[in-house]
Amino acid sequence: MTVNKFIRNLLNLKELSVTHVELHARKRTLDLWVKPYKNGCLCPHCHRRGRIVRIMDECRLWRDLTLYGCMVMLWYCPKEIMCPTHGRVQENIPWADDYARITYRFEYAMLVYCQIMSQKAAAQMLHIAQSTLSDLLHRSIERIRDGHRIRDLKAIGVDEISYCKGHKYATIVYDIKKACVVWVGKGKGEKTIDRFFKEMLSDYQKRKIKWATCDMSQAYINAIENHCPNVTLILDRFHIVKKLNEAVDEVRKEQWREASGDERKTLKGLRWLLYRHSSKRSKKDTWILNTLRKGNRRIHRAWVLKDEFEHFWDYKTHWAADRFIKRWTTTALKSRLEPIRRFVKTIRKHMHRILPYVETRMTNAVAEGLNRIIKIIKNRASGFRTLEAFTDLIFLTVGDLNIPEQIPKDFRTI
Ligand SMILES: [Zn+2]
């Protein structure tokens, strides 16, 4: 076995042959002069052989993965060829994308590392500067996602997320069936979500959307119902529960403000207790809440109403759920608790968007799960200054396209 062949086999360099090797022990670099297998000259578009027009004067170099602490560099002078169909083009480079400075293998490692660790850690593992890494990553993801289209969208979830330390907002659209993110747009509100429907989906695709979930923001509701004619919109369960919890908390705050010093003692520590779902309460918690019946009637009333409302989610038939919610809202209105009454008004307004939950059991749970992953990405990077950098990582980790899988198969090794 010649040295060149040995190196080619060791580094698993497919579709290229090594012509010359130089190892600089002190600089810890391994320079490999390579050329495409069988002399190359293939058109990058149609893979037919073309006539050589020009050989570049300067050698180009590509960065490959580090081997035993040695930086591996590939050197080659690409040729310009004349393809009968595509005209004058640069020949196909089998180990890297056109005009890329890194090999596919390096790119694959970078994408996989960035999926599971912070960019700082990934940069350390790849022996490059962090700024270089984010630059390379952005270009890579942009190239791979270029021309990618949303497919087979039947159920969507819409939510908002903050970035840049909570100062700025982005709207995220999820594919609920496939549990992935299909779109990220700057800003929140109707204009942003409008852009998704106008730019990303055809009329046919919009008609295909059967289900949608979102929070109670009127902007999202309007946009979804305007654009998708066949959609059944179901308001997200978690957001409804959150609204009710907020109303109960407001009752507590009101009472706290009105209470005198001694009364306040009994109201202490109630906040989280009231938030808790009945199934997660200990006996002691229930006892404390029950004593409120004598201590503070209004908070007790709000809490009982909240507990009762939990049953709504267990109903399995439309008519029974409908009857339940009508009864509950009537009782709640009689309670004379202003925050609760406001909640009832919202519920009544959105009744036809809440009841379908009973039959479909559709919640934004998938979106909540993805949201959690997105938050981890955000925390790992300790915030993002630009939405582009954030979007890159969202698509890389929970996007609708498996990005590392798009690298040619032979180079998917680390
Ligand atoms: Zn061609």
Residues whose N, C-alpha, C, O or C-beta is under 5 A from the ligand:
A	BS01	ZN	C43 H45 C46 C83 T85 H86
